[in-house]
Amino acid sequence: MPNRKPIVGGNWKMNTNRAAAAALAKGVVERIGTQKNVDTVVFPPFPYLLKVGGLVTKSTVALGAQDLYHEADGAFTGEVSAAMLRDCGCTWVLCGHSERRHVIGESDDLINRKLRASLAAGLNVILCIGETQAQRESRQTDTINIAQLRAGLESVTNDEMANVVIAYEPVWAIGTGLTATPNDAQAAHSVIRSTLVDLFDSEVADSTRIQYGGSMKPSNAAELISQPDIDGGLIGGASLKPDDFSLIVGAAAV
């Protein structure tokens, strides 16, 4: 198996306030701020990027944003550009998170525009894909993942893929306490990697990191990450607890 460095992201979503975000960042840095065997990224809400960025800047923890808009500037009230994120110290951004797709209503085309704008601005991207419960029950898991992957990576080059991570998020397992079995998660990740061969080549497929993003927690992280095609996790609820988050990072470091 290629030697892919694990990556663990902490998506804080619309949680914390200024004090809580600072305390959480400090807790993460204290526990894993010198960890070099895992790429670790935290994704605070927009208002706290500068505060959190200042607290993680001298550690191995990177700063990411939960979303962005694909235009460079202009009359787009309420939106945030890639250049603004970089100005705040971000090196990572999420594109296509399931809540952006299914709650906000973002299309595959918009997600692709955001991804390409992020790459053009020099940001690393985590592209999120995954099926809903209804799609899973109708046996569309692979169909949905392949379609979202192809659309999200439209017009992305082989070289640009060095700055892309894929996060497989079974929507039915986000915030529900449900988790795909390690075998089910591995099967989905394997199909995603095979699709990357079709889209690019085996070198890109072998080197691209694919995270699991469906209710990973300390109790199941090691078993999930031990699967051959699972290269870390995109963590929601557990990322709000420094102890839990650090245990997951520790599991990825083994």
Helices and strands as residue ranges (DSSP letters): E 7-11, H 18-32, E 39-43, G 46-48, H 49-56, E 61-65, H 82-87, E 92-95, H 98-99, I 100-104, H 108-120, E 124-129, H 133-137, H 141-152, G 159-163, E 164-168, G 171-173, H 182-199, H 202-207, E 210-212, H 221-225, E 232-235, G 237-240, H 242-253
